[in-house]
Amino acid sequence: MSDPPRSRLLPLQFVALSVAWGSSFLLMKVGLDGLSPFQVATARMVFGGIALAVIVVTLRIRLPASIRAWGHIGVVSLFLCVVPFTLFAWAGQRIDSGLSSIYNATTPLMTLCVTLVALRAERPRPEQLSGLCLGLTGVLVVLLPGQLDGTRAVGGSAAQLACLIATACYGIAFVYLRRFVSPLGLPAVSVAAVQVGVGAALLLAMTPLVDAHSVALTPAVVASTVALGVFGTGLAYIWNTNIVAGWGAPFASTVTYLTPVIGVGLGALLLGENPTWYQLTGAVLVVIGIVVGRRQACRTRSDLVATSTDTVRTTGRETRYDEANRSGRSER
């Protein structure tokens, strides 16, 4: 039996998602030629919100009706969109786009750190802690040498710290999303539309008050911000949801490994950035740390499935045995 048409598009969506997220730091860098960090984040959210609104209207997807749901999604919007998008754009003024993409790859590690604090019932396994330590070692390898020798390629420590705060915000958002939004059973597109829409409204209201930066619109600036919003913020949510549904979360998570590769490659190819050896080494350590931690998570899920299957089988045998005994006693 052949796969349905939608499943045949999954490889293309996976490639598109990898390119969209991997190129987002390059697009931010180009957008900063004519906009301030706040304006880049605002434009990204507005164009992403428009793309998602078109999808919601076209597919007739219902938005959440309860104020409680909107409140929880608003918190997610703050930590998953508003704050990190602004921080990454601010850091993009001071460090290479490829370096930003390397720091962005620490998101799974930050999510694990937040999980250890917020969800204490979920005890980490040794392999997860090993992956975390290895990934954090990679961060230090990226951060420390440049601070010691003062090379300009790495940029200021404040910008790098901003990137780490941004990924910590991602970690907080993912844990909050899992704990308070996922149990509501809302459609993923609906959640994404509200999340981006709320964030866009907040930035539209806030940016004119806190940022009086003049706007210099060029074709490159306009094209980069539109692409960043429509593809990197709007359609990317849809592609990621489809990949998770079609191939499963473990495979979908491998896009995290490709993001720094694409980000560093595009920065070097199109912007003439020159990543240092310790940036590349640190990026490899971060990716290996993610692989180690997530491989254990996949094994844990497999063990749970196997245990549940064995329990069902055992329960079935016990049930049949009890029924046979009762039947035998009734015949006697």
ZAKEDO-892182 format. One record per residue (C-alpha): z negated, y, x. Coordinates in Angstrom, 1 decimal, decimal comma, always signed. Each point is the difference from the previous one (the first is absolute). Example, Ala and Ser with C-alpha at 12.3 -4.5 7.8 and 13.67 -1.06 7.14 Angstrom:
% ZAKEDO-892182
      up   north    east
    -7,8    -4,5   +12,3
    +0,7    +3,4    +1,4
% end
This chain:
% ZAKEDO-892182
      up   north    east
    +0,0    +0,0    +0,0
    +0,9    +3,4    +1,4
    -2,5    +2,8    +0,4
    +0,1    +2,8    -2,6
    +1,8    +3,2    +1,0
    -3,2    +1,8    +0,6
    -1,2    -2,5    +2,6
    +3,2    +0,4    +1,9
    -0,7    +3,7    +0,5
    -3,4    -0,7    +1,6
    +1,3    -0,2    +3,6
    +1,8    +3,4    -0,5
    -3,2    +1,4    -1,5
    -2,0    -1,3    +2,9
    +2,3    +1,7    +2,5
    +0,0    +3,2    -2,0
    -3,8    +0,1    -0,2
    -0,3    -0,6    +3,7
    +2,4    +2,8    +0,8
    -1,5    +2,4    -2,6
    -3,5    -0,4    +1,3
    +1,0    -0,2    +3,6
    +2,1    +3,2    -0,2
    -2,5    +2,0    -1,9
    -1,6    +1,5    +3,2
    +3,5    +1,0    +1,3
    +0,7    +1,6    -3,4
    -3,3    +1,9    +0,1
    +0,8    +1,2    +3,5
    +3,4    +1,4    -1,2
    -1,6    +1,5    -3,1
    -2,5    +1,9    +2,2
    +2,8    +2,0    +1,5
    +0,0    +2,1    -3,2
    -3,2    -0,8    -1,9
    -3,7    -0,1    +0,7
    -1,9    -3,3    -0,1
    -1,3    +0,8    -3,5
    +3,5    +0,9    -1,2
    +1,4    -3,3    +1,5
    -2,7    -2,0    -1,8
    +0,6    +1,9    -3,3
    +3,8    -0,4    +0,2
    -0,5    -3,7    +0,7
    -2,3    -0,5    -3,0
    +2,2    +2,1    -2,4
    +3,2    -1,9    +0,9
    -1,8    -3,3    -0,1
    -1,5    +0,9    -3,4
    +3,4    +0,9    -1,4
    +1,5    -3,3    +1,2
    -2,8    -2,0    -1,6
    +0,2    +2,1    -3,2
    +3,7    -0,9    -0,4
    -0,9    -3,7    +0,4
    -2,8    +0,2    -2,5
    +2,2    +1,7    -2,6
    +3,0    -2,3    +0,6
    -2,0    -3,2    -0,2
    -2,2    +1,4    -2,7
    -3,2    -0,9    +1,8
    -3,2    +1,1    -1,6
    -2,5    +2,1    +1,9
    -3,7    -0,6    -0,1
    -1,6    +1,3    -3,2
    -3,7    +0,1    +1,0
    -1,6    +2,9    +1,9
    -2,0    -2,5    +2,0
    +3,3    -1,5    +1,4
    +1,4    +3,4    +0,9
    -3,3    +0,9    +1,7
    +0,1    -3,1    +2,2
    +3,7    +0,5    +0,8
    -0,7    +3,6    +0,9
    -2,6    -1,1    +2,6
    +2,6    -2,4    +1,4
    +2,6    +2,8    +0,1
    -2,4    +2,2    +2,0
    -0,6    -2,6    +2,7
    +3,4    -1,8    -0,1
    +2,3    +3,0    -0,3
    -1,4    +3,6    +0,2
    -2,3    -0,2    +3,0
    +1,9    -2,5    +2,3
    +3,4    +1,5    -0,7
    -1,3    +3,5    +0,9
    -1,8    -1,3    +3,1
    +3,0    -1,9    +1,3
    +2,2    +3,1    -0,5
    -2,5    +2,1    +1,8
    -0,2    -2,5    +2,9
    +3,8    +0,0    +0,1
    +0,0    +3,5    +1,3
    -1,9    -1,1    +3,1
    +1,0    -3,6    +0,8
    +3,2    -2,1    +0,0
    +1,1    -1,6    -3,2
    +0,0    -3,4    +1,7
    -3,7    +0,4    +1,0
    -0,8    +0,8    -3,6
    +1,7    -3,2    -1,2
    -2,1    -2,0    +2,5
    -3,2    +1,5    -1,4
    +1,2    -0,7    -3,5
    +0,2    -3,7    +0,8
    -3,8    +0,0    +0,3
    -0,3    +0,3    -3,8
    -0,7    -3,8    -0,5
    -2,8    +0,3    +2,6
    -1,5    +3,0    -1,7
    +0,2    -1,8    -3,3
    -2,0    -2,9    +1,5
    -2,6    +2,4    +1,4
    -0,4    +1,6    -3,5
    -0,2    -3,4    -1,6
    -2,8    -1,0    +2,3
    -2,0    +3,0    -1,1
    +0,9    +0,3    -3,7
    +0,4    -3,7    -0,9
    -2,8    -1,7    +1,7
    +0,3    -3,1    -2,1
    +3,2    -0,7    +1,8
    -1,2    -1,2    +3,4
    +2,6    +0,2    +2,8
    +1,0    -3,1    +1,9
    -0,1    -0,1    +3,8
    +3,8    +0,2    +0,2
    +0,0    +3,2    -2,1
    -2,5    +1,6    +2,3
    +2,0    -1,1    +3,0
    +3,1    +1,6    -1,5
    -1,9    +3,2    -0,7
    -1,4    +0,2    +3,5
    +3,4    -0,7    +1,5
    +1,6    +2,7    -2,2
    -2,6    +2,6    +0,9
    +0,5    -0,8    +3,6
    +3,7    +0,8    -0,5
    -1,1    +3,4    -1,4
    -2,0    +0,7    +3,1
    +2,8    -1,0    +2,2
    +2,2    +2,5    -1,8
    -2,6    +2,8    -0,1
    -1,9    +0,0    +3,3
    +2,6    +0,0    +2,8
    +1,6    +3,2    -1,3
    -3,3    +1,7    -0,3
    -0,9    -0,9    +3,6
    +3,3    +1,1    +1,6
    +0,7    +2,9    -2,4
    +3,6    -1,0    -0,6
    +1,7    +2,0    -2,7
    +1,7    -3,0    -1,5
    -3,1    -1,1    -1,7
    -1,1    +3,3    -1,3
    -3,4    +1,3    -1,0
    -2,8    -2,2    -0,9
    -0,5    +1,9    -3,2
    +3,5    -1,0    -1,3
    -0,6    -3,7    +0,9
    -3,4    +0,2    -1,7
    +1,7    +1,4    -3,1
    +2,3    -3,1    -0,1
    -3,0    -2,3    +0,2
    -1,8    +1,9    -2,8
    +3,2    -0,3    -2,0
    +0,1    -3,8    +0,4
    -3,7    -0,2    -0,8
    +0,8    +1,8    -3,2
    +2,6    -2,6    -0,7
    -2,6    -2,7    +0,5
    -2,4    +1,7    -2,4
    +2,8    +0,4    -2,6
    +1,0    -3,7    +0,2
    -3,6    -1,2    -0,4
    -0,6    +2,4    -2,9
    +3,3    -1,0    -1,6
    -1,0    -3,7    +0,2
    -3,5    +0,6    -1,3
    +0,6    +2,5    -2,8
    +3,7    +0,2    -0,9
    +1,4    -3,6    +0,4
    -2,5    -1,4    -2,6
    +1,5    +2,3    -2,6
    +3,2    -2,1    +0,0
    +2,4    +3,0    +0,0
    +3,7    -0,3    +1,0
    +0,5    +0,9    +3,6
    +2,7    +2,5    -0,7
    -2,2    +1,7    -2,5
    -2,9    +0,3    +2,5
    +2,4    +1,3    +2,7
    +1,5    +2,6    -2,4
    -3,4    +1,4    -0,9
    -1,3    -0,2    +3,5
    +2,9    +2,0    +1,5
    +0,2    +2,3    -3,0
    -3,6    +0,9    +0,2
    +0,2    +0,6    +3,8
    +3,1    +2,1    -0,5
    -1,7    +2,2    -2,6
    -3,0    +0,4    +2,3
    +2,0    +1,0    +3,0
    +2,2    +2,4    -2,1
    -3,1    +1,8    -1,2
    -1,7    +0,0    +3,4
    +2,7    +0,7    +2,5
    +0,8    +3,7    -1,0
    -3,7    +0,8    +0,2
    -0,7    -1,5    +3,5
    +3,4    +0,3    +1,7
    +2,2    +3,1    +0,0
    +2,4    -1,4    +2,5
    +3,6    +1,3    -0,4
    +2,6    -2,5    -1,0
    +3,2    -0,4    +2,1
    +2,2    -2,4    -1,9
    +2,9    -1,6    +1,9
    +2,2    -3,0    -1,0
    -2,0    -2,2    +2,4
    -3,4    +1,1    -1,4
    +1,1    -0,4    -3,6
    +1,5    -3,4    +0,6
    -3,0    -1,3    +1,9
    -2,5    +1,1    -2,6
    +2,1    -1,4    -2,9
    +0,4    -3,3    +1,9
    -3,7    -0,1    +0,9
    -1,0    +0,5    -3,7
    +2,6    -2,1    -1,8
    +0,3    -2,9    +2,3
    -3,2    +0,0    +2,1
    -2,4    +0,9    -2,9
    +1,8    -0,8    -3,3
    +2,3    -3,0    +0,4
    -2,1    -1,5    +2,7
    -2,7    -0,8    -2,5
    +2,5    -1,8    -2,2
    +1,5    -2,0    +2,9
    -3,4    -1,0    +1,3
    -1,1    -1,2    -3,5
    +3,2    -2,1    -0,4
    -0,4    -1,6    +3,4
    -3,7    -0,9    -0,7
    +1,0    -1,5    -3,3
    +3,0    -1,9    +1,4
    -1,1    -1,1    +3,4
    -3,8    +0,4    -0,1
    -2,4    +2,5    +1,6
    -0,2    -1,8    +3,4
    +3,7    +0,3    +0,7
    +0,2    +3,5    -1,5
    -2,7    +1,1    +2,4
    +2,3    -0,7    +3,0
    +1,6    +3,4    -0,7
    -3,1    +1,4    +1,8
    +1,2    -1,6    +3,2
    +3,4    +1,6    -0,2
    -1,1    +3,5    -0,8
    -1,1    +1,0    +3,6
    +3,1    -1,7    +1,4
    +2,3    +2,0    -2,2
    -2,1    +3,2    +0,4
    +0,0    -0,1    +3,8
    +3,7    -1,1    +0,1
    +1,2    +2,9    -2,2
    -2,2    +2,5    +1,8
    +1,5    -1,0    +3,3
    +3,6    -0,3    -1,3
    +0,2    +3,2    -2,2
    -2,6    +2,3    +1,4
    +0,0    -0,9    +3,7
    -3,6    -1,1    +0,0
    -1,2    -2,1    +3,0
    -2,8    -2,4    -0,9
    -2,2    -0,8    +2,9
    -0,8    -3,6    +1,2
    -3,5    +0,2    -1,4
    +1,1    +1,2    -3,4
    +2,3    -3,1    -0,2
    -2,7    -2,3    +1,3
    -2,5    +1,4    -2,4
    +2,4    -0,4    -2,9
    +0,6    -3,7    +0,9
    -3,8    -0,6    +0,1
    -0,4    +1,7    -3,4
    +2,8    -2,2    -1,5
    -1,5    -3,2    +1,5
    -3,4    +1,0    -1,4
    +1,5    +0,3    -3,5
    +1,8    -3,3    +0,4
    -3,3    -1,8    +1,0
    -2,0    +1,5    -2,8
    +2,6    -0,6    -2,7
    +0,8    -3,5    +1,1
    -3,6    -0,9    -0,6
    +0,1    +1,7    -3,4
    +3,1    -2,1    -0,9
    -1,8    -3,2    +1,1
    -3,0    +0,9    -2,0
    +2,2    +0,5    -3,2
    +1,7    -3,4    +0,7
    -3,4    -1,7    +0,4
    -1,1    +1,5    -3,3
    +3,1    -1,2    -1,8
    -0,4    -3,5    +1,5
    -3,7    -0,1    -0,9
    +0,8    +1,1    -3,6
    +2,7    -2,7    -0,2
    -2,4    -2,7    +1,3
    -2,6    +1,2    -2,5
    +2,4    -0,3    -2,9
    +1,1    -3,5    +1,1
    -3,6    -1,1    +0,5
    -1,0    +1,4    -3,3
    +2,9    -1,7    -1,7
    -1,0    -3,4    +1,5
    -3,6    +0,5    -1,0
    +1,1    +0,9    -3,6
    +2,2    -3,1    -0,3
    -2,8    -2,2    +1,4
    -2,6    +1,4    -2,5
    +2,5    -0,5    -2,9
    +0,6    -3,6    +1,1
    -3,8    -0,6    +0,1
    -0,5    +1,5    -3,5
    +2,9    -2,1    -1,3
    -1,4    -3,2    +1,5
    -3,5    +0,7    -1,5
    +1,5    +0,7    -3,4
    +1,9    -3,3    +0,0
    -3,1    -1,9    +0,9
% end
